[in-house]
Amino acid sequence: MDGGPLALWNHQSMQILVLLSLGLQFVLFILAGVRRSEDAPVRRFILWLAYLMADSTAIYAVGHLSFSSIVQVHPLVTFWAPFLLLHLGGPDNITAYALQDNQLWLRHLQTLVVQVLGVAYLLLYRNIAGGNLLGLATVLMFALGVVKYGERTWALKCGTLESIGASVKAQPPAIHNHFHPQDKKPKEEFLLRRAHSLFHICKRAIVDSSVIEEDTMEGHEEYTAQMMDGMELWALMEIELSLMYDLLYTKASVVHTSLGYLVRAVSPLIAATSLVLFHLASKDGHNTDDIAITYILLGGALFMETTSLMNALGSSWTFAFLSITKWHWLKYTALCDRRWDRLRRLVVSLHHVVKLKGGSPSASRYMSRRWSGTIGQYNMLHFCTRPANTLTSPLLGRLAKLVAPNEWWNRKHYSGTVQLSKPVKRFISTYMRRLYSKGEFNTGMLRKKWGEDPLDRIGLYEGILKESLGVEFQEGILIWHLGPDVFLAKSLTAKAEDADERVEAIKMLSNYMMFLLVDRPFMLPGQPQNRLYKRTCEKLVSMRPANPKYPSRRHNGRIKNLFSVYDGPGSSSSRATEMNDLGNNLYDEYVNRELTNVAPRLTHVAKLAEKLLEKERDGTADTLKLVLDVWMDILVYAGNKCSRNSHAQKLNSGGEMTTILWLMAEYLYQASLS
């Protein structure tokens, strides 16, 4: 078309808007699941952009349609208005992008009223050429659009922590009392169904309403003990948190109700009926392009609603609904006769065909509900031995500093991720199993100071070991992050071959907690210690060795640093020798000084390392086990004392290990009281 983009917009603006709105719905539908993990930054950005654009595009299109004269030239566009309401309802797998969106449900309700009135005005006062058939199709799609938009608004309300708290007592646990072949052996499907049966514990915990009731753990205590041995409790907690994600960020709370299933059963019929009516209606006076776009809108609506019905019926949430339904005939027909199981296998198989990326078919079906298993890593000695020459600093970092604070670049560039290893999981499971033992796991443990329990258990909660835990939680993390690093650099026991697993676990957990302190302080309890952290870094940088023979300071190392994107602990430029030398310098300079409360706490660090080396030499304590136990105790404390709101927020970007341990501790505590 002559005239360029402006002329195209003047003549085809409504066509562009409705197709863009439909396209954004497909983007949301396809990419909504990436929020369950952190390893897809590009896709998450596209999803975020689509989420912001989807509502504004549809709302602008309704307004544009109301006040423009386009209806006179393209009368069929009036029929498109109900589709914009349908798009505002959004797909079932995303309602809120962030937890704060749920708090704004009243704003969405206000927008709902305004948009419905606007579309109703259009339909009442703008005639549609096409006869009664097209008029009936318009009414049907308008009714469907109003219902789906209202459903989304209600889902936002149900996704608030206040609403979840109110539903805890109203909804019974989804425990089924019939025989099912999946109950024979603990596979993924069994774990998923057991997670639904125990989900009331997770809901009570997330809203700080962990009241023990008679039915809370009835019949599950022996099962809990068995799962602890095989570490399946990790998988169970991951699945339960994914169910909580469904409540907070999708339409699960409104879809899996009697009314929700009814809406999903009727919606494809309405879309199909409207498609047939439009096909039979007269097309006289309508533009060929407009007719094609209408078919695309109807086809897209039919596809989305049919997919929504299949996903709803084949979801494990339907198992939870059938388990507690008062319609016993439905429970018997669907569950006892295994008809629902056949439907679920069909839906899961279809998902597998669509998402096939190789690997085990049985495993890939459930991976979306599992935690990625990666944890962040940040090491202060690694950060403080970074190259000081500004001429060889990363080029990307120089660009980032122009648009973001220097601290942001340092957090992102010098942090990394690592896969949580099986030995570390085993150590944590063993520690949690000890807490689970009768008489040992109790709320009294959480009333103790972080790290106190393992020290007190062997009579070492005194002197520097006690003082090194700090007055503030984050102060204790700083001291115990640096102290054991210095200790490991000088320890002979840590260099033994049989100590590799414990040393790896200590470094991994220490770097993880430091990562939370630097990059995600909202996941930690207590007051932030930013000033103490910065003062400590400044002091360590001034103490770093000046040997020009270090690999990172040679010519090749400088070139590599210039083009580096990430320089986290464990990377190819981890600077292990420089880190050890810096730790030794710290120890030599501060070990003979008197303890003071002046920042930074480097004297506490050196004294802690000295005490650990002393205990290693005289054999009065297994120092590696002691340090590991302290870190695991700090982990449990961090998870339990972190705000529930922070746990809920982090589920939207993959979740944290501290969240899993928090829920695990909650579950085991309640099991121990049964």
Secondary structure in CASP SS format (residue, H / E / C, confidence):
PFRMAT SS
TARGET T0000
AUTHOR 0000-0000-0000
METHOD secondary structure of the structure
MODEL  1
M C 1.00
D C 1.00
G C 1.00
G H 1.00
P H 1.00
L H 1.00
A H 1.00
L H 1.00
W H 1.00
N H 1.00
H H 1.00
Q H 1.00
S H 1.00
M H 1.00
Q H 1.00
I H 1.00
L H 1.00
V H 1.00
L H 1.00
L H 1.00
S H 1.00
L H 1.00
G H 1.00
L H 1.00
Q H 1.00
F H 1.00
V H 1.00
L H 1.00
F H 1.00
I H 1.00
L H 1.00
A H 1.00
G H 1.00
V H 1.00
R H 1.00
R H 1.00
S C 1.00
E C 1.00
D C 1.00
A C 1.00
P H 1.00
V H 1.00
R H 1.00
R H 1.00
F H 1.00
I H 1.00
L H 1.00
W H 1.00
L H 1.00
A H 1.00
Y H 1.00
L H 1.00
M H 1.00
A H 1.00
D H 1.00
S H 1.00
T H 1.00
A H 1.00
I H 1.00
Y H 1.00
A H 1.00
V H 1.00
G H 1.00
H H 1.00
L H 1.00
S H 1.00
F H 1.00
S C 1.00
S C 1.00
I H 1.00
V H 1.00
Q H 1.00
V H 1.00
H C 1.00
P C 1.00
L C 1.00
V H 1.00
T H 1.00
F H 1.00
W H 1.00
A H 1.00
P H 1.00
F H 1.00
L H 1.00
L H 1.00
L H 1.00
H H 1.00
L H 1.00
G H 1.00
G C 1.00
P C 1.00
D C 1.00
N C 1.00
I C 1.00
T C 1.00
A C 1.00
Y C 1.00
A C 1.00
L H 1.00
Q H 1.00
D H 1.00
N H 1.00
Q H 1.00
L C 1.00
W H 1.00
L H 1.00
R H 1.00
H H 1.00
L H 1.00
Q H 1.00
T H 1.00
L H 1.00
V H 1.00
V H 1.00
Q H 1.00
V H 1.00
L H 1.00
G H 1.00
V H 1.00
A H 1.00
Y H 1.00
L H 1.00
L H 1.00
L H 1.00
Y H 1.00
R C 1.00
N C 1.00
I C 1.00
A C 1.00
G C 1.00
G H 1.00
N H 1.00
L H 1.00
L H 1.00
G H 1.00
L H 1.00
A H 1.00
T H 1.00
V H 1.00
L H 1.00
M H 1.00
F H 1.00
A H 1.00
L H 1.00
G H 1.00
V H 1.00
V H 1.00
K H 1.00
Y H 1.00
G H 1.00
E H 1.00
R H 1.00
T H 1.00
W H 1.00
A H 1.00
L H 1.00
K H 1.00
C H 1.00
G C 1.00
T C 1.00
L H 1.00
E H 1.00
S H 1.00
I H 1.00
G H 1.00
A H 1.00
S H 1.00
V H 1.00
K H 1.00
A H 1.00
Q C 1.00
P C 1.00
P C 1.00
A C 1.00
I C 1.00
H C 1.00
N C 1.00
H C 1.00
F C 1.00
H C 1.00
P H 1.00
Q H 1.00
D H 1.00
K H 1.00
K C 1.00
P C 1.00
K C 1.00
E H 1.00
E H 1.00
F H 1.00
L H 1.00
L H 1.00
R H 1.00
R H 1.00
A H 1.00
H H 1.00
S H 1.00
L C 1.00
F H 1.00
H H 1.00
I H 1.00
C H 1.00
K H 1.00
R H 1.00
A H 1.00
I H 1.00
V C 1.00
D C 1.00
S C 1.00
S C 1.00
V C 1.00
I C 1.00
E C 1.00
E C 1.00
D C 1.00
T C 1.00
M C 1.00
E C 1.00
G C 1.00
H C 1.00
E H 1.00
E H 1.00
Y H 1.00
T H 1.00
A H 1.00
Q H 1.00
M H 1.00
M H 1.00
D H 1.00
G H 1.00
M C 1.00
E H 1.00
L H 1.00
W H 1.00
A H 1.00
L H 1.00
M H 1.00
E H 1.00
I H 1.00
E H 1.00
L H 1.00
S H 1.00
L H 1.00
M H 1.00
Y H 1.00
D H 1.00
L H 1.00
L H 1.00
Y H 1.00
T C 1.00
K C 1.00
A H 1.00
S H 1.00
V H 1.00
V H 1.00
H C 1.00
T C 1.00
S H 1.00
L H 1.00
G H 1.00
Y H 1.00
L H 1.00
V H 1.00
R H 1.00
A H 1.00
V H 1.00
S H 1.00
P H 1.00
L H 1.00
I H 1.00
A H 1.00
A H 1.00
T H 1.00
S H 1.00
L H 1.00
V H 1.00
L H 1.00
F H 1.00
H H 1.00
L H 1.00
A C 1.00
S C 1.00
K C 1.00
D C 1.00
G C 1.00
H C 1.00
N C 1.00
T H 1.00
D H 1.00
D H 1.00
I H 1.00
A H 1.00
I H 1.00
T H 1.00
Y H 1.00
I H 1.00
L H 1.00
L H 1.00
G H 1.00
G H 1.00
A H 1.00
L H 1.00
F H 1.00
M H 1.00
E H 1.00
T H 1.00
T H 1.00
S H 1.00
L H 1.00
M H 1.00
N H 1.00
A H 1.00
L H 1.00
G H 1.00
S C 1.00
S H 1.00
W H 1.00
T H 1.00
F H 1.00
A H 1.00
F H 1.00
L H 1.00
S H 1.00
I H 1.00
T C 1.00
K C 1.00
W C 1.00
H H 1.00
W H 1.00
L H 1.00
K H 1.00
Y H 1.00
T H 1.00
A H 1.00
L H 1.00
C H 1.00
D C 1.00
R C 1.00
R H 1.00
W H 1.00
D H 1.00
R H 1.00
L H 1.00
R H 1.00
R H 1.00
L H 1.00
V H 1.00
V H 1.00
S H 1.00
L H 1.00
H H 1.00
H H 1.00
V H 1.00
V H 1.00
K C 1.00
L C 1.00
K C 1.00
G C 1.00
G C 1.00
S C 1.00
P H 1.00
S H 1.00
A H 1.00
S H 1.00
R C 1.00
Y C 1.00
M H 1.00
S H 1.00
R H 1.00
R C 1.00
W C 1.00
S C 1.00
G C 1.00
T E 1.00
I E 1.00
G E 1.00
Q E 1.00
Y C 1.00
N C 1.00
M H 1.00
L H 1.00
H H 1.00
F H 1.00
C H 1.00
T C 1.00
R C 1.00
P C 1.00
A C 1.00
N C 1.00
T H 1.00
L H 1.00
T H 1.00
S C 1.00
P C 1.00
L H 1.00
L H 1.00
G H 1.00
R H 1.00
L H 1.00
A H 1.00
K H 1.00
L H 1.00
V H 1.00
A C 1.00
P C 1.00
N H 1.00
E H 1.00
W H 1.00
W H 1.00
N H 1.00
R H 1.00
K H 1.00
H H 1.00
Y C 1.00
S C 1.00
G E 1.00
T E 1.00
V E 1.00
Q E 1.00
L C 1.00
S C 1.00
K H 1.00
P H 1.00
V H 1.00
K H 1.00
R H 1.00
F H 1.00
I H 1.00
S H 1.00
T H 1.00
Y H 1.00
M H 1.00
R H 1.00
R H 1.00
L H 1.00
Y H 1.00
S C 1.00
K C 1.00
G C 1.00
E C 1.00
F C 1.00
N C 1.00
T H 1.00
G H 1.00
M H 1.00
L H 1.00
R H 1.00
K C 1.00
K C 1.00
W C 1.00
G C 1.00
E H 1.00
D H 1.00
P H 1.00
L H 1.00
D H 1.00
R H 1.00
I C 1.00
G C 1.00
L C 1.00
Y C 1.00
E C 1.00
G H 1.00
I H 1.00
L H 1.00
K H 1.00
E H 1.00
S C 1.00
L C 1.00
G C 1.00
V C 1.00
E C 1.00
F H 1.00
Q H 1.00
E H 1.00
G H 1.00
I H 1.00
L H 1.00
I H 1.00
W H 1.00
H H 1.00
L H 1.00
G H 1.00
P H 1.00
D H 1.00
V H 1.00
F H 1.00
L H 1.00
A H 1.00
K H 1.00
S C 1.00
L C 1.00
T H 1.00
A H 1.00
K H 1.00
A C 1.00
E H 1.00
D H 1.00
A H 1.00
D H 1.00
E H 1.00
R H 1.00
V H 1.00
E H 1.00
A H 1.00
I H 1.00
K H 1.00
M H 1.00
L H 1.00
S H 1.00
N H 1.00
Y H 1.00
M H 1.00
M H 1.00
F H 1.00
L H 1.00
L H 1.00
V H 1.00
D H 1.00
R C 1.00
P H 1.00
F H 1.00
M H 1.00
L C 1.00
P C 1.00
G C 1.00
Q C 1.00
P C 1.00
Q C 1.00
N H 1.00
R H 1.00
L H 1.00
Y H 1.00
K H 1.00
R H 1.00
T H 1.00
C H 1.00
E H 1.00
K H 1.00
L H 1.00
V H 1.00
S H 1.00
M H 1.00
R C 1.00
P C 1.00
A C 1.00
N C 1.00
P C 1.00
K C 1.00
Y C 1.00
P H 1.00
S H 1.00
R H 1.00
R C 1.00
H H 1.00
N H 1.00
G H 1.00
R H 1.00
I H 1.00
K H 1.00
N H 1.00
L H 1.00
F C 1.00
S C 1.00
V C 1.00
Y C 1.00
D C 1.00
G C 1.00
P C 1.00
G C 1.00
S C 1.00
S C 1.00
S C 1.00
S C 1.00
R C 1.00
A H 1.00
T H 1.00
E H 1.00
M H 1.00
N H 1.00
D H 1.00
L H 1.00
G H 1.00
N H 1.00
N H 1.00
L H 1.00
Y H 1.00
D H 1.00
E H 1.00
Y H 1.00
V C 1.00
N C 1.00
R C 1.00
E C 1.00
L C 1.00
T C 1.00
N C 1.00
V C 1.00
A C 1.00
P C 1.00
R C 1.00
L H 1.00
T H 1.00
H H 1.00
V H 1.00
A H 1.00
K H 1.00
L H 1.00
A H 1.00
E H 1.00
K H 1.00
L H 1.00
L H 1.00
E H 1.00
K H 1.00
E H 1.00
R H 1.00
D H 1.00
G C 1.00
T C 1.00
A C 1.00
D C 1.00
T H 1.00
L H 1.00
K H 1.00
L H 1.00
V H 1.00
L H 1.00
D H 1.00
V H 1.00
W H 1.00
M H 1.00
D H 1.00
I H 1.00
L H 1.00
V H 1.00
Y H 1.00
A H 1.00
G H 1.00
N H 1.00
K H 1.00
C C 1.00
S C 1.00
R H 1.00
N H 1.00
S H 1.00
H H 1.00
A H 1.00
Q H 1.00
K H 1.00
L H 1.00
N H 1.00
S H 1.00
G C 1.00
G C 1.00
E C 1.00
M H 1.00
T H 1.00
T H 1.00
I H 1.00
L H 1.00
W H 1.00
L H 1.00
M H 1.00
A H 1.00
E H 1.00
Y H 1.00
L H 1.00
Y H 1.00
Q H 1.00
A H 1.00
S H 1.00
L H 1.00
S C 1.00
END
